[in-house]
């Protein structure tokens, strides 16, 4: 989704691996009317788990955005 506040907009990122996509029938994802949502499992025609793709995704994210991700044990 999109968050707006203090003259700043931000957008989330979803890594749909083996998600139950029927829930998206009840919302307008990202506010884009008439657009669909898919998953890696659907696109590849096989079961794909988050554990399988998370590290390659994070590595690619850092490379593409030329950044270093820092993880915190405290989600708050």
N, CA, C and O atoms as a MOPAC input file, in Angstrom:
PM7 MOZYME 1SCF
protein

 N      0.82200 1    -1.19300 1     0.00000 1
 C      0.00000 1     0.00000 1     0.00000 1
 C      0.85400 1     1.24000 1     0.00000 1
 O      2.08300 1     1.17100 1     0.01100 1
 N      0.19300 1     2.36500 1    -0.01300 1
 C      0.87000 1     3.66600 1    -0.03400 1
 C      0.55700 1     4.39800 1     1.25300 1
 O     -0.58200 1     4.39400 1     1.71800 1
 N      1.56900 1     5.02900 1     1.82800 1
 C      1.39400 1     5.84900 1     3.01700 1
 C      1.75400 1     7.28400 1     2.66100 1
 O      2.77200 1     7.53000 1     2.01400 1
 N      0.92600 1     8.22800 1     3.08100 1
 C      1.18800 1     9.65600 1     2.86000 1
 C      1.14900 1    10.35900 1     4.20400 1
 O      0.22300 1    10.17200 1     4.99300 1
 N      2.15900 1    11.16200 1     4.45000 1
 C      2.18000 1    11.91900 1     5.69200 1
 C      3.34200 1    12.87700 1     5.72200 1
 O      4.43000 1    12.55000 1     5.24800 1
 N      3.12700 1    14.06400 1     6.27500 1
 C      4.17500 1    15.08800 1     6.38500 1
 C      4.83600 1    15.37000 1     5.03700 1
 O      6.05400 1    15.53000 1     4.95300 1
 N      4.02000 1    15.42900 1     3.98700 1
 C      4.48200 1    15.74200 1     2.62400 1
 C      5.43800 1    14.69000 1     2.06800 1
 O      6.25000 1    14.97900 1     1.18800 1
 N      5.33300 1    13.46200 1     2.59200 1
 C      6.16400 1    12.35000 1     2.12100 1
 C      5.25300 1    11.18600 1     1.76700 1
 O      4.34100 1    10.85400 1     2.52300 1
 N      5.49700 1    10.56800 1     0.62400 1
 C      4.76700 1     9.35900 1     0.26700 1
 C      5.74500 1     8.19000 1     0.24600 1
 O      6.90400 1     8.34100 1    -0.14000 1
 N      5.27200 1     7.04900 1     0.65800 1
 C      6.10600 1     5.85300 1     0.61800 1
 C      5.24100 1     4.67900 1     0.18000 1
 O      4.02800 1     4.66700 1     0.38700 1
 N      5.87400 1     3.71700 1    -0.41300 1
 C      5.16500 1     2.55700 1    -0.94700 1
 C      5.81200 1     1.30400 1    -0.39200 1
 O      7.03700 1     1.22200 1    -0.29000 1
 N      5.00200 1     0.34100 1    -0.03800 1
 C      5.50800 1    -0.92100 1     0.47900 1
 C      5.94600 1    -1.84000 1    -0.65000 1
 O      5.76700 1    -1.53700 1    -1.83000 1
 N      6.51500 1    -2.94900 1    -0.26700 1
 C      6.96100 1    -3.95100 1    -1.21300 1
 C      6.48800 1    -5.30400 1    -0.72100 1
 O      6.66000 1    -5.64300 1     0.44900 1
 N      5.89600 1    -6.07200 1    -1.61000 1
 C      5.43500 1    -7.40700 1    -1.24000 1
 C      6.15900 1    -8.43500 1    -2.09000 1
 O      6.26700 1    -8.28700 1    -3.30700 1
 N      6.64500 1    -9.46000 1    -1.44900 1
 C      7.29300 1   -10.56900 1    -2.14800 1
 C      6.33400 1   -11.75400 1    -2.04800 1
 O      6.44100 1   -12.58300 1    -1.14500 1
 N      5.39500 1   -11.81600 1    -2.99500 1
 C      4.39000 1   -12.87700 1    -2.99500 1
 C      5.00400 1   -14.15600 1    -3.53900 1
 O      5.28600 1   -14.26900 1    -4.73200 1
 N      5.20300 1   -15.10400 1    -2.65600 1
 C      5.81900 1   -16.37000 1    -3.06700 1
 C      4.76100 1   -17.44900 1    -3.25400 1
 O      4.57800 1   -17.95200 1    -4.36300 1
 N      4.07600 1   -17.80300 1    -2.20100 1
 C      3.03500 1   -18.83200 1    -2.27600 1
 C      1.78400 1   -18.31900 1    -1.57100 1
 O      1.16000 1   -19.02600 1    -0.78100 1
 N      1.44200 1   -17.09600 1    -1.87000 1
 C      0.34500 1   -16.37800 1    -1.23500 1
 C     -1.00900 1   -16.85300 1    -1.75000 1
 O     -1.15100 1   -17.18000 1    -2.92800 1
 N     -2.00400 1   -16.89100 1    -0.86300 1
 C     -3.39000 1   -17.14000 1    -1.26400 1
 C     -3.89500 1   -15.85900 1    -1.92400 1
 O     -4.26200 1   -14.90500 1    -1.23700 1
 N     -3.91300 1   -15.84000 1    -3.23700 1
 C     -4.23700 1   -14.63100 1    -3.98200 1
 C     -5.72100 1   -14.29100 1    -3.98000 1
 O     -6.09700 1   -13.21100 1    -4.43500 1
 N     -6.57400 1   -15.17800 1    -3.48300 1
 C     -8.00700 1   -14.88500 1    -3.48200 1
 C     -8.34700 1   -13.69600 1    -2.58200 1
 O     -9.36500 1   -13.03600 1    -2.79100 1
 N     -7.51100 1   -13.41900 1    -1.59100 1
 C     -7.75100 1   -12.26000 1    -0.72900 1
 C     -7.69700 1   -10.96000 1    -1.51600 1
 O     -8.34800 1    -9.98600 1    -1.13900 1
 N     -6.94100 1   -10.92800 1    -2.59100 1
 C     -6.82500 1    -9.70700 1    -3.39200 1
 C     -8.09200 1    -9.41200 1    -4.18900 1
 O     -8.22000 1    -8.33100 1    -4.76500 1
 N     -9.02900 1   -10.36000 1    -4.22900 1
 C    -10.32100 1   -10.12000 1    -4.88300 1
 C    -11.16100 1    -9.11400 1    -4.09700 1
 O    -12.14500 1    -8.59100 1    -4.62000 1
 N    -10.78800 1    -8.84200 1    -2.85800 1
 C    -11.57100 1    -7.98100 1    -1.97500 1
 C    -10.98800 1    -6.58300 1    -1.80400 1
 O    -11.55300 1    -5.76700 1    -1.07600 1
 N     -9.87900 1    -6.29700 1    -2.45700 1
 C     -9.24200 1    -4.98300 1    -2.32800 1
 C     -8.80300 1    -4.49300 1    -3.70200 1
 O     -8.85500 1    -5.23000 1    -4.68600 1
 N     -8.37800 1    -3.25600 1    -3.74800 1
 C     -7.77400 1    -2.70200 1    -4.95800 1
 C     -6.28400 1    -2.53400 1    -4.63600 1
 O     -5.88500 1    -1.52000 1    -4.06400 1
 N     -5.45600 1    -3.53200 1    -5.00500 1
 C     -4.03800 1    -3.48700 1    -4.63300 1
 C     -3.35600 1    -2.21100 1    -5.13500 1
 O     -3.42700 1    -1.86800 1    -6.31500 1
 N     -2.70900 1    -1.53800 1    -4.22500 1
 C     -1.95800 1    -0.31800 1    -4.51700 1
 C     -2.83600 1     0.76400 1    -5.14100 1
 O     -2.32000 1     1.72200 1    -5.71800 1
 N     -4.14000 1     0.62200 1    -5.03300 1
 C     -5.03700 1     1.61700 1    -5.60100 1
 C     -5.12100 1     1.58800 1    -7.11800 1
 O     -5.61000 1     2.54100 1    -7.72500 1
 N     -4.65800 1     0.52100 1    -7.73600 1
 C     -4.64800 1     0.40900 1    -9.19700 1
 C     -5.85400 1    -0.39800 1    -9.65600 1
 O     -5.83200 1    -1.62800 1    -9.62500 1
 N     -6.89300 1     0.28500 1   -10.07800 1
 C     -8.11700 1    -0.36000 1   -10.54100 1
 C     -7.84300 1    -1.24500 1   -11.74800 1
 O     -7.11200 1    -0.85600 1   -12.65800 1
 N     -8.43400 1    -2.44000 1   -11.75100 1
 C     -8.35200 1    -3.32100 1   -12.91500 1
 C     -7.02100 1    -4.02600 1   -13.10400 1
 O     -6.80800 1    -4.67400 1   -14.12900 1
 N     -6.13200 1    -3.91300 1   -12.14700 1
 C     -4.82300 1    -4.57700 1   -12.24100 1
 C     -4.80700 1    -5.78400 1   -11.31600 1
 O     -5.43900 1    -5.77200 1   -10.26000 1
 N     -4.09700 1    -6.80700 1   -11.70500 1
 C     -4.05800 1    -8.02600 1   -10.92600 1
 C     -2.82100 1    -8.14200 1   -10.06400 1
 O     -1.92000 1    -7.30500 1   -10.10700 1
 N     -2.80500 1    -9.19800 1    -9.28700 1
 C     -1.68700 1    -9.53300 1    -8.41800 1
 C     -1.31400 1   -10.97100 1    -8.72100 1
 O     -2.18100 1   -11.80000 1    -8.99600 1
 N     -0.03600 1   -11.26300 1    -8.67000 1
 C      0.41900 1   -12.62400 1    -8.93000 1
 C      1.43600 1   -13.03300 1    -7.86800 1
 O      1.72100 1   -12.27800 1    -6.93800 1
 N      1.96400 1   -14.21300 1    -8.02000 1
 C      2.97200 1   -14.71100 1    -7.08200 1
 C      4.05600 1   -15.43800 1    -7.86900 1
 O      3.86800 1   -15.79000 1    -9.03400 1
 N      5.17600 1   -15.65200 1    -7.22400 1
 C      6.25000 1   -16.40900 1    -7.87100 1
 C      5.80300 1   -17.83400 1    -8.15600 1
 O      6.13600 1   -18.39200 1    -9.20200 1
 N      5.04900 1   -18.43100 1    -7.23000 1
 C      4.56600 1   -19.79700 1    -7.44700 1
 C      3.67500 1   -19.87600 1    -8.67900 1
 O      3.80800 1   -20.79800 1    -9.48400 1
 N      2.77200 1   -18.91900 1    -8.83000 1
 C      1.88300 1   -18.92800 1    -9.99700 1
 C      2.68100 1   -18.72800 1   -11.28500 1
 O      2.45800 1   -19.43300 1   -12.26900 1
 N      3.59000 1   -17.78800 1   -11.28300 1
 C      4.35400 1   -17.47600 1   -12.49800 1
 C      5.28200 1   -18.61700 1   -12.90800 1
 O      5.47000 1   -18.87400 1   -14.09700 1
 N      5.86000 1   -19.29700 1   -11.92500 1
 C      6.80700 1   -20.37000 1   -12.22200 1
 C      6.14700 1   -21.73800 1   -12.34000 1
 O      6.77100 1   -22.69800 1   -12.79400 1
 N      4.87600 1   -21.82600 1   -11.92900 1
 C      4.15900 1   -23.08800 1   -12.02500 1
 C      4.64300 1   -24.14700 1   -11.04900 1
 O      4.49400 1   -25.34300 1   -11.30000 1
 N      5.22500 1   -23.70800 1    -9.93200 1
 C      5.68500 1   -24.63200 1    -8.89500 1
 C      5.67100 1   -23.89600 1    -7.55900 1
 O      5.64700 1   -22.66500 1    -7.52000 1
 N      5.68700 1   -24.65000 1    -6.47700 1
 C      5.63900 1   -24.07000 1    -5.13400 1
 C      6.97400 1   -23.39100 1    -4.81500 1
 O      8.02700 1   -24.02600 1    -4.85900 1
 N      6.91900 1   -22.11300 1    -4.49900 1
 C      8.11200 1   -21.33900 1    -4.14600 1
 C      7.88200 1   -20.74400 1    -2.76000 1
 O      6.87500 1   -20.07500 1    -2.53100 1
 N      8.80200 1   -20.98300 1    -1.84500 1
 C      8.66300 1   -20.46600 1    -0.48400 1
 C      9.49200 1   -19.19700 1    -0.29200 1
 O     10.42300 1   -18.92200 1    -1.04900 1
 N      9.13600 1   -18.44100 1     0.72900 1
 C      9.89300 1   -17.23900 1     1.07100 1
 C     11.32800 1   -17.61800 1     1.42400 1
 O     12.27000 1   -16.94200 1     1.01300 1
 N     11.49300 1   -18.69600 1     2.18400 1
 C     12.84200 1   -19.12500 1     2.57100 1
 C     13.72400 1   -19.39600 1     1.35900 1
 O     14.93500 1   -19.18000 1     1.40500 1
 N     13.11500 1   -19.87000 1     0.27800 1
 C     13.87000 1   -20.20300 1    -0.93200 1
 C     14.40100 1   -18.94700 1    -1.64200 1
 O     15.48800 1   -18.97700 1    -2.22000 1
 N     13.64800 1   -17.86300 1    -1.60000 1
 C     14.01100 1   -16.69000 1    -2.41300 1
 C     14.48400 1   -15.48400 1    -1.61700 1
 O     14.98900 1   -14.52700 1    -2.20400 1
 N     14.33600 1   -15.50500 1    -0.30100 1
 C     14.63300 1   -14.30100 1     0.47000 1
 C     16.06700 1   -13.82200 1     0.32200 1
 O     16.28400 1   -12.64700 1     0.02600 1
 N     17.04900 1   -14.68800 1     0.51800 1
 C     18.43600 1   -14.23800 1     0.44900 1
 C     18.82600 1   -13.75600 1    -0.95200 1
 O     19.44500 1   -12.69900 1    -1.06800 1
 N     18.48500 1   -14.49400 1    -2.03000 1
 C     18.78900 1   -13.95500 1    -3.36700 1
 C     18.08900 1   -12.61500 1    -3.63600 1
 O     18.65400 1   -11.73900 1    -4.29000 1
 N     16.86400 1   -12.46200 1    -3.13200 1
 C     16.15300 1   -11.19400 1    -3.30200 1
 C     16.88800 1   -10.06100 1    -2.58600 1
 O     17.10200 1    -8.99600 1    -3.16500 1
 N     17.27300 1   -10.29000 1    -1.32600 1
 C     17.97300 1    -9.25300 1    -0.56800 1
 C     19.31000 1    -8.90400 1    -1.19700 1
 O     19.69000 1    -7.73400 1    -1.23800 1
 N     20.02800 1    -9.90500 1    -1.68900 1
 C     21.30300 1    -9.65000 1    -2.36700 1
 C     21.09100 1    -8.78500 1    -3.60100 1
 O     21.83500 1    -7.83000 1    -3.82300 1
 N     20.09600 1    -9.10600 1    -4.39700 1
 C     19.80500 1    -8.33300 1    -5.61500 1
 C     19.34500 1    -6.92300 1    -5.27800 1
 O     19.72700 1    -5.96700 1    -5.95200 1
 N     18.52100 1    -6.78900 1    -4.23100 1
 C     18.04900 1    -5.47000 1    -3.80500 1
 C     19.23000 1    -4.56900 1    -3.47200 1
 O     19.28800 1    -3.41900 1    -3.90900 1
 N     20.17000 1    -5.09700 1    -2.69400 1
 C     21.34600 1    -4.31100 1    -2.32200 1
 C     22.17300 1    -3.91100 1    -3.53800 1
 O     22.68800 1    -2.79600 1    -3.61100 1
 N     22.29500 1    -4.82200 1    -4.48200 1
 C     23.07200 1    -4.53100 1    -5.68500 1
 C     22.38300 1    -3.47300 1    -6.55000 1
 O     23.02100 1    -2.51600 1    -6.98900 1
 N     21.10600 1    -3.64100 1    -6.78900 1
 C     20.37300 1    -2.71900 1    -7.65700 1
 C     20.30700 1    -1.31700 1    -7.05200 1
 O     20.48200 1    -0.32500 1    -7.76000 1
 N     20.05800 1    -1.23100 1    -5.75000 1
 C     19.90400 1     0.06500 1    -5.10200 1
 C     21.19500 1     0.57000 1    -4.46100 1
 O     21.19100 1     1.59300 1    -3.77600 1
 N     22.30100 1    -0.14800 1    -4.68400 1
 C     23.61300 1     0.25000 1    -4.18400 1
 C     23.52400 1     0.65500 1    -2.70800 1
 O     23.86300 1     1.77800 1    -2.33200 1
 N     23.06200 1    -0.28500 1    -1.89100 1
 C     22.88200 1    -0.00100 1    -0.47500 1
 C     23.27700 1    -1.21900 1     0.34800 1
 O     23.52300 1    -2.30000 1    -0.18600 1
 N     23.33000 1    -1.02000 1     1.64900 1
 C     23.56400 1    -2.10200 1     2.58200 1
 C     22.36700 1    -2.17700 1     3.51500 1
 O     22.02800 1    -1.19700 1     4.17700 1
 N     21.73300 1    -3.32800 1     3.56700 1
 C     20.58000 1    -3.51100 1     4.45000 1
 C     21.07200 1    -3.82300 1     5.84900 1
 O     22.00500 1    -4.60500 1     6.03500 1
 N     20.43500 1    -3.20400 1     6.83200 1
 C     20.77500 1    -3.39800 1     8.23100 1
 C     19.53700 1    -3.98600 1     8.91400 1
 O     18.43700 1    -3.45100 1     8.77700 1
 N     19.71500 1    -5.06500 1     9.63200 1
 C     18.59400 1    -5.75300 1    10.27100 1
 C     18.61000 1    -5.51500 1    11.75700 1
 O     19.67100 1    -5.43200 1    12.37500 1
 N     17.43400 1    -5.40500 1    12.32600 1
 C     17.27900 1    -5.16700 1    13.75900 1
 C     16.51800 1    -6.34400 1    14.35800 1
 O     15.59600 1    -6.87300 1    13.73800 1
 N     16.89800 1    -6.74500 1    15.54100 1
 C     16.17800 1    -7.78200 1    16.26100 1
 C     14.87500 1    -7.24600 1    16.82900 1
 O     13.96200 1    -8.01600 1    17.12700 1
 N     14.78200 1    -5.91700 1    16.98200 1
 C     13.60100 1    -5.28400 1    17.54600 1
 C     12.71800 1    -4.76600 1    16.41800 1
 O     13.04700 1    -3.74900 1    15.80900 1
 N     11.59600 1    -5.44300 1    16.11900 1
 C     10.74700 1    -5.01700 1    15.01500 1
 C     10.02100 1    -3.71200 1    15.28800 1
 O      9.43200 1    -3.14200 1    14.37000 1
 N     10.04400 1    -3.22400 1    16.51300 1
 C      9.35600 1    -1.97600 1    16.86300 1
 C     10.22400 1    -0.82600 1    16.58000 1
 O      9.82700 1     0.31700 1    16.80600 1

